[in-house]
Amino acid sequence: MLIRLIYASTAKEGVDLHEFKRILLQAQTNNHRRDLTGMLAFNSKIFLQALEGARDQVNDLYARLICDPRHHTVTLLGYKEIEERHWSNWSMGFAAPDANNRALFLKYSRQSTFNPYSMRAEATEKMLMDLAKTTIAMTVPLVEPTATIAIATAPAPLLRASAIATAPVPLYATPVAHTAMNASIFARFLKK
């Protein structure tokens, strides 16, 4: 059974750009191993995170997150069974809500600032989905395994063995590499 859990929390003092990047990369690596997916929004003060996966894995991770000393006021906003994942391609996607998202915040909440604590669970889920569409930096762990994917050169009913080419394709991609550019993206949106 698949579960989606959404929670909000407030970062403690000292959670700076370096620490946040460490949190994100650690989440991506650990979630990949546990077949967890999700989306994280963070504006340098408030975390909003959706986790998707098997119930026992999601529950276990949430129990550990509650005890994490890097944040406080951990508040469960939503927990439900789901038929499919919203963020199946991301072990943990990242979006940085900022002042440019004012209309999006007004669409789903009573105010024009990022405050998931005052939102309904359904609204936080939809807002995360919308934020994911305009994400500035979404990454997944760099993994070496590849899969062979058939690439058709003709419509399916007309395929012959000679019309199919195979090529190794990385199972995981990194749209934004872990480079100085990535650091500047984080710095721009996570400055206090």
Buried (B, 14 or more C-beta within 10 A) or exposed (E): EBBBBBBBBBBEEEBBBEEBBEBBBEBBBBBBEBEBBBBBBBBBEBBBBBBBBBEEBBBBBBEEBEEEEBBEEBEEBBBEEEEEBBBEEBBBBBBBBBEEBBEBBEEBBEEEBBBBBEBEBEBBBBBBEBBBEEBBBBBBBEBEEEEEEEEEEEEEEEEEEEEEEEEEEEEBEBEBEEEEEBBEBBEEBBEE
